[in-house]
Amino acid sequence: MVRSAASLNASLDGLAAAEPRFAAAMERHGRPDPRISEPGVTTLLRTIVGQQVSVAAARSMWAKLEGKYGSPPDLERLLVANDDELREAGLSRQKAGYARSLAGLVLSGELDLGKLPADDDEAVALLIKVKGIGRWSAEIYLLFAEGRGDVWPAGDLAVQVQIGRILGLADRPSEKQLRDVAEAWRPHRGAAALFAWHSYNSEGTAL
């Protein structure tokens, strides 16, 4: 788990022991704090709302959605809302479809966010049944909302860039290359991702 400072630091210690170049990078950049989101449907719905828009725009859209459908938004009302009604709440036609997909899966019981499989790949496979939730979004949910310690969002651009720097690679590694090289870091890959974002930002390059 990486939901507390103690558990994250223990995982970072294991990562540094497995790969000395992480230890050196931690000396330069310090260590990250835990990044925690609330587990549950609201976090996934906020992920959908915030896709491909600025933070300010996402906040505005979320405020409109809560204003129309409650806080947290009523899934039964979202499920039966049409595109025009959801557009009034700030959602594009595409995001309206995604919101209804999430609401339908949760209300039917097919997606039980309180009982996701313990196996990370199985949990990802279940989460991506939601339209608009891809592998990256599913991995970010498992890492931040559930604090799973070995989740590895290797498709994240900043993670690819920074891990390449830490390892001294000439080119940014591909997602496949990053998944392959990180096998040696199990079960601490979640801490590796958190440190990659932390050190990426420490070097003055915003995510």
Secondary structure as GFF3:
##gff-version 3
##sequence-region A 1 207
A	DSSP	alpha_helix	5	18	.	.	.	ID=ss1
A	DSSP	alpha_helix	20	29	.	.	.	ID=ss2
A	DSSP	alpha_helix	41	49	.	.	.	ID=ss3
A	DSSP	alpha_helix	55	69	.	.	.	ID=ss4
A	DSSP	alpha_helix	75	80	.	.	.	ID=ss5
A	DSSP	alpha_helix	83	88	.	.	.	ID=ss6
A	DSSP	alpha_helix	93	108	.	.	.	ID=ss7
A	DSSP	alpha_helix	120	127	.	.	.	ID=ss8
A	DSSP	alpha_helix	135	144	.	.	.	ID=ss9
A	DSSP	alpha_helix	157	167	.	.	.	ID=ss10
A	DSSP	alpha_helix	175	181	.	.	.	ID=ss11
A	DSSP	three_ten_helix	182	185	.	.	.	ID=ss12
A	DSSP	alpha_helix	189	202	.	.	.	ID=ss13
###
